[in-house]
Amino acid sequence: MQRFPDIAPSRSSVMRRRADIIEVRFGEGAMQRLARFGGAPAHREWQLVFANLDRNAINRIDRFLDTHAGVTPFLWVPPQGRTGRYMCGGWQVAPVNAGLATLRATFTEVPQT
């Protein structure tokens, strides 16, 4: 499994916990919620910002994410965290000026199987 490039995201990046559940609705308003993936309560989802980096760093991240195409997990170390398996299904690049750009991406933790 490949490791995400050693490029730190901006401090404006945010982590949120997302419960991974299946919700089943029955007649008359009844509902049942079940944890997916063997009872894992929640996974982490990072809204990452790689702000004002030189184009070489942004291109390196862009190529890495493109290679994994949102379906192949990779190893990544979140800020103040430990290495985990993540996937990225979408990202965007915004030019800042001729030499700098900002990349925004969502990394979603992949449950261990």
Secondary structure by P-SEA (a helix, b strand, c coil): ccccccccccccbbbbbbbbbbbbbcccccbbbbbccccccbbbbbbcccccccaaaaaaaaaaaaaacccbbbbbbcccccccccccccbbbbbcccccbbbbbbbbbbccc
